[in-house]
Every structure is written in structure tokens, then in C-alpha cells.
Amino acid sequence: MRILMDDFSFSFFFSSLLGMVTLLIILLLVGGLVMIFRSSTCDKGLKLYRFLLGAVFIFSGFVKADDPLGFSYKLNEYFEAFGPSWKWAMPLSFPLACALPIIEMVIGLMVLIGARKKLTLWLLFLMDLFFTFLTYYTAHYNKVLECGCFGDAIPMTPWVTFWKDVVLLAMIGIIALFHKRYSPAFSSKIESSFIVVFLAASISFTYYCYNYLPVIDFRPYKIGTDIKKDMQGVPDVLKYYYTLKNKKTNEVKEFEKFPENYQNDWDYLNNRTVTVKKGIEPKIKDFNIVSPDGTDYTDSVLNNPSYNLLLISSTIAVADKHDDVIKKVNDLAAECMKHHVKFICLTASSEGEINAYKDQYHVPYPFFSTDETVLRTMIRSNPGLILLKAGIVIDMWHFHSMPDYKMLNEKYFHL
């Protein structure tokens, strides 16, 4: 059964669930610490700490591997935060965005099964120490607003992430202190087999998500999103109080609303506002579509009751230009326009780049301008294709899995 909730109810539910999970983790950490320092329960406490550490590292690696391109954008933010002297590191963003999540997941598995104890603990310590320094620096200097340690799944501020990393460092230290109290769960041969298979699975998962979009989409433009609705948000529910002074008695009194014809008996002094229910900021900001002549085309697209196909290319300069991709896009656009299905390209490239591209590849579709960051958030593919209807995201495709008109017509258009 599908349960529908409004934005406020869902936000409250998610916040409550996150709060309960946080409380549970704190209780487990305290309980595990007590168990570890009691000789009769030390082994159980160590197992609990190893399970928590392993789960955190596997989950952290998984949500990054699910969106390696998005993680590379976050790494670029960190390199930019370090200043101009770190420009050399920019080309490393993508390789690191692929490698780090795989390493995290494999280390998480190793600590779970107790494999290669000294090596695992050293790797855990060095990796977490690096992330602790990183989050402290960005939090202290207010450089990066969201850390990205859990991708878009659980947004966290750098300070929250810093203290999370400090707790993990303490857990690693405690496990290292008592590492002689636990043994590997499997023989060396089986252990190695587990690690190799898990490593291969992690690499395959990361490769697939990069080439065919995230398996689990945590972004604000995921399939099913009502862009118009998410651009609005939910305003705060406010209550106003007015302080008035009686002209005859000098009595000062606060009212929830002005008395009728209050000017006859009262003088206005001041007012105050109380937030009764906190609202929700728009999930989608800065989304707009501008035509070449400067006309805002956003409402025209979002309010179109029929289908719109949006070809997304954040920057044409780095878009995939293989012949098969160009042909698929051009053929699809031509068929869509032939059958009166709107097909447009959104890009942040300059007019000169657009004109050069149109001349070289003989594209049949029009171009419109949209913010580059918005486009990179909309889809992790350049180019990528998004199908809209009445402002709702119906489907999306990486350029490696670009559909043809026949498939779209059979599944959606029925023309």
C-alpha cells in the first residue's frame, strides 16, 4: 500500500525517525562502552562496536558509490575551500570519488568480520583522521555548508560531521586497545574470498551507478518529483501579538488581534511574532528556463499538461559527443518534433558554444539557458534526458541508455 503524506508531515516523520535512530545509536555506544570495560561482557561490547563501525563505513561508502559524480562535485568544493593552491587536485576529484567509497565499504566489511586486524584498524584510523581534519577545517572556516559524508541521503553540517568523526576515532581507539580480545570470524582463505568478492561487487556497483545513474536517487529532481510544488515550500505558521497602551488609564496590554476601532482608545506600542509551526524551505531553488532572447520559459514548461523532453547538458564543452550518442539524440528529437512532443535542450553554455555545436552536429532542437549547478543536480549525465509532464518528473535516462521514440511512445505517449 502506498502512503501519501504532505511535505510537512513527511519532514516531521523523517526528523522524528532520524532523532530516534540517533538516540538508539547513543544508547548503543554507551551500553557498548560499559560492556567493553567489564571483563565478563568485553567480547560482546567489542562485537557491538565493530558492528557499528562497519555499518557506518559500509553505509557511508554505499551512498557515495551510488552517486560518484555527485561526490566528485563535493570533493571539488573541498579543494576550492582550501584555496587556489589546491587547483592541482581538481583533476583527482573523480578518481577519488570512485576510489574512496570502495575503500570505505571494503574496510567496513573487514572490521565486521575481524579481518587483518592491525591493517584494518590502521586504515580505519588514518581514513577517519583525514575526514576529521577535513570537516574541522571546513566547519571552523565555514567553507562547505554540507559535508557530503553520507551523500544526499543524510545531509549533515560540517560541525555535526566533525563530532561524528571524533566519536568514530574514539571507537577505533577502544577497539584497538582491546584488539587481542577478538579473533577473525573466518579462516584466512574464506576471509580473503569474502574481501575479493565484496571488492568486485563494490567496484561493479560504483561503475554501474556512474554509467547508468544512481540506483537510489536522493536528489531533489528524482523520478516522481513535482517541480512546481517543490519550488514553493511550506511557509512558517506565524502568530502575531500587538502591544497597545490605553489612552485613558495608561494600561499596557497585549492583544492577538487589534480591537475594533482601537485607535479611539489605544495607542500602538509594538508587536512580536511567534512561530507556531516551522515551515519547510523549498527543496528546489534557482530552477529557471530562459530562452535565447531572455524570456522566462519556466512556467511554459512546468505548466504544459503534455509531455516535455528535456535534454540536459550542464556544459556542452564536456558533453559526450560520440557519434552514436549524437545520432540517438538527434533522431529522438526529430521524431518528437514530428509528432508534436516538445523537445528542448537546457544548458549553461554560452551562445557561441551553442551555435558552434548546432552547426557541427546539425541539431534539430532549440536551446535554453539554466544554471549549471541546477543542471548538474537534475541528472548525473552529460547529456542526460528527463521526461516531464505537468511539471512532474516521469522518467530520466543516462546517455548510455538513451531511449528511442518508439519505446517512449509505447510506454508513455500512445500517439
N, C-alpha and C positions, 0 to 999 in steps of 0.2 A: 504493500500500500504506500502510495506517495503522500507525504505530509507536507502541506504548503504552509509557510509562515511568512509574515511580513518582515521587512528588513530589521525593524526594531526588535521583534521577538527573536529572530534568528541571532542577532548580535548579542542579545541578553543571554540566550541559551548557550552560545559559543563561549561567551565570557564566563558564565557560571561553570560550564564544563571545564574550561581551562583552569579556573580557580580551584575546582575540586581536584583535578589532576595534580596541580601544583602542591596543594595541601597533602595529598596522598604521597607524593614524592618526598616531601619534607619529613613526613612521619616515617617513611621507609628509611630515609637517611639517618634519622635519629635512632630509630629502632635497630638498624644495622650496626651503627656505631656502638651502641650498648652491647649488642651481641658479640661483636668482634673483641671487645675488651673483657669479655667473660670467657674463661678457658673452656667451659662446657658448651658454649654456643658459638665459639670463634669461627669454626668452619662454616656454619650456616650464614653467619654475618658476612664472611668473605664471599660466599656464593651470591648473596644478595647484592653486594657492592659490584661484583663482577658482572652480574646480570644487568644492573642499572647502567654501568659504564658501557657495556657492549651494546645495549639497546640504544643509548643516546648516540653513540658513534655510528651505528648502522642506520638509524633514522636520519641523522644529520647528513650522512653521505648519500642516502637514498633520495632525499628531496632535492639535493643539489644535482645528483646524477639524472634525475627526472627532467631537469631543465639546465643542461650545461651551458647553453648560450646565455641564459639569464644570469647564471652565476659568473660568467666571464664579464658581463656588464658590471656586476657588483665589484669584482676584483679591479676593474678599471677605475671605479670610484675610489677605491682604497689607494691605488697608485697615484691618482690625481691628488688625493688628500695629502700625500707625502711630499708634494711639490714638484716643480719642473725637473729636478734632478732624477726623478723616478720615471721619466718618459721612456727610458730604455726598457722598462719592464712591461710596457703596454703589449708588445707582441707575444709576451708569455701568458697573457690573461687566459686565452682559450685553452692552450695545453694544460695549464694549471687547473682550470675549471673542469677539465676532464679527469685529470690525474688525482687531484686531492679527494674528491668524493669516493673514488675507487679505493684509495688508500684508507680512508676513514672506515669504509664498510668492511674491508678485509681485517683491519686492526680490531674493529668491533667484534668480528667473529672470533678472532684469535683470543681475545680476552674472555669471551664467553666460554670457549672450550678449554681454556687454560693452556693454549699452545705457546711454545717458545717463550716461557715466562719472562726472562730477563730482556730479551729483544722486544717483546710486546710492550712491557712496562716502559722501557726507554722510548720507544716510538710514541706511546701514549703521552708520556711526559713532554717530549720535545714538541709534538704537534699541539698539545693544549697550551704549553708555554708560549708558543708562537701566536696562537689565537688570543691568549690573554693579553699579551703585549699589544697586539693589533687593536683589540677592542678598547683597551685602556687609552691608547693614543687617540683614537678617533672620538672616544667619549670625552676625554679631557679637553681636546681642542675643538669639539663639536663639528667634526669634519663629515661624518657619514651618519645620517639620521636613522637608518635601519641597517643592522649588521649583516643580514643575509645568511646567518649560520644555519637557519632552518629554511632557507629559500623564501618563497612566498607563502609557504604553508603556515608558518607561525612568525609573523613579523615581530621583531624584538628590538628595543633600543640598545645602543652600544653599552650603556651602563648596566642594564639588566643582563646582557650577554657577558659582560666583564665579570660580574659576580657569579654567574653560572659557571664560567671557566675557572674561577677561583675555587668553587666547590668541587669541580671535577679534579683540579690539581690536588686538593686535599684528599679526595677519594683515591687517586692514583698513589699518593704518598702512603696512605694507610695500607693499601693492598701490597705495595712494595715492601713495607715494613714487616708484613706477615706472609710474604710470598712463599716461605718454606712450609706453610700450613696447608697448602693445597697442591694437588697433582693434576697433570693433564687428564682430560676426560677420555682420551683415546690413545691408542698406540701411535708411535711416530709415523708409521705408514698410513694409517687411516687418517690421522691428523693432516698429513701432507695432502692426501687426496681431497679432503674437505676444503682445504685452503685453495688448491688449484681449481677445483670446480667452482667454488664461490668467486674466485678471482675472475674466471672466464665468464661467469654469469654477470658479474658487476660490469665488466668491460662491454659485454654484449648489450646490456641494458642501457648503458650510457651512450653507446654508438647508435642504438635504435632511437632513443629519445632525441638525439641531435638530428638524425636524418628523417624522422617521421613525427616530430612534435612531442611534447611531454605526454606521458601515459596518463598521469593525473595532473589536471590543469588547475593551478591555484591562482591564475592571473585574473584580473578584473574583466577581461574580454572572453572568458571561456564560453563554450557552447551552452546556450540557454540563457545567456545574459541579455537583459533588456537594457540596452544602452541608454535610451531616453530616461528610464526610471532611475538608473544608477548615476546619471548625471545630476539628478535632483537632490538626492539625500533626504534626510528627515530632520527638520528644524527642531531646536530645543523647544520644549513646552515651558513657557515662562509665566510667572505670576507677578503682577505689579502691585506695589503698595505706595500710597501717597500720604505724605505728612502735611497736615493743614493746621492752621492756627486760628482759633475762634476770635473774631474781631471784637466781641463784647467782653468775653471772660478771659481771653488770652490762653485758653486751654489748647494744648497741643495734642493732636490726636491723629492716629494713622488709620487710613481707610483702604479697603481693597478696590474701591471704585469711587469716583467723585460723587458726592451727594448732588442731588438735583438742585440746579441754580446755586451751586456752592459759593459763587463769587459774592453773593449777598451777605453771607455770614462768616465766610472763611477766607483766609489768605493762604496761598500755596507757599510751602517752605521747600520741600524736596521730595524725592522719591527713591525707591530702591526696587531692585528686581531679583526675584528668586527663581532659580532653575528647578522646576518641579520634576521634569523628566529630561535627561540628557538626550539630545538628538544624535544623528549619525551623519558624519561628513560624507559628501558624495564619493562613491567608490571610483567613479570615473571623472577625471578633471582634464581640462585643456584639450578635450576632443573637439576638433572642428575640421570642416572640409571647405577649402577656399578654391574657387575657380581661377583660371589664369588672369581674368580681368579684375580679380579682387572681390568678387561676390561670394558671400557666405552661402554655401551649398549644403550645410549640415542638416537643417530641417527637411530639405527636399529629399535627402537620402533616408533619414531616420523615419520620416512620416510616410514614405512610399509603401502602400499596402501590398505591393507586389514584391518580387524578389530583386535584390541588388547583389551583384557580384563585385567585390572589392579586391582588386589586385594590390597587394601591399608590398611596397619596395621602399624601405626606410631611406636608402641612398642607392641610386642607380649605379654608381661607380663600383660598388662591391656586390651588386646583384649577380646571381648565377646567370651566365649568358651562353650556356651550352646550346647547341642547335636544337636538340630535342625539347628542351625547356621552352625556348623561344617559340618553336613551332606549335607546341601544345597550347601555350597561352594565346598566340595569335589565332589559331584555329578555333579555340573555345570562344574568344571574344567575337570573332566574325560570326559564328553560329548564334551566339546570344543576341547580337545586334540585329541579325537577320530575323530572329523570332521575337524581337521587341523586349528582350530581357536586358535590363540596364547592366552595363559592364564598364567600370571606371578604374583607373589606377590612382592610388594615393601614394605620394612620395614627398620627401623633404628636399629633393634635389633642386638645383637652380634651373631657371628657364633654359639656359644654354645647354646644360646637360640633358634636359628633357628633349629639346629639339634635335640634338645630335643623336640621341638614342632612337627617336622616331624615324629619322632619316636613314639610319643604318639598318634598323630591323623592320621597317615598314609596318609599324604597329597600327591597328585599326581603331584603337580605343582612346578616349580622352584622358588627360592627366589633371589631377587636382592636388593641392598642397595641404599637408598635415604635418604637425610637429614630429620630428624624428624620434624623440623618446616615446611618444604615444604609439607610433608605428611599430617600434621595436617591442613594445609591451603587448600590442594587439596580437602578434603572431611571431613565433621564433623561426622565421623563414624569410629569406630574401631572394626571389619574391615568394610570397605566400598568398593564398586565396581564402577569402572569407565570404560566406553566403549570409546575407541579411534578409529579413522580411519584417516590415513594420518596425525596424529598429532592433529586432531580436536576432542574436547570433544563432543561426541554424546549424552551420557546419563550417569547418575550416580544413585546409589541406596544405601540407608542405609541398614544395616544388617537385620533390621526389615522387609524390603520389598525386599529382595534379589530375583531376577528373576530366573526362571529355563531355561534350554536350549531351550525348546520348544517355550517359549514366545519370547526369543531373536531371534530364527531362523525365526519365523513367522513375527516378526516386522522388523528385520534388515538383518540377514544373507541370508535367502532364499536359503539354501543349499539343 
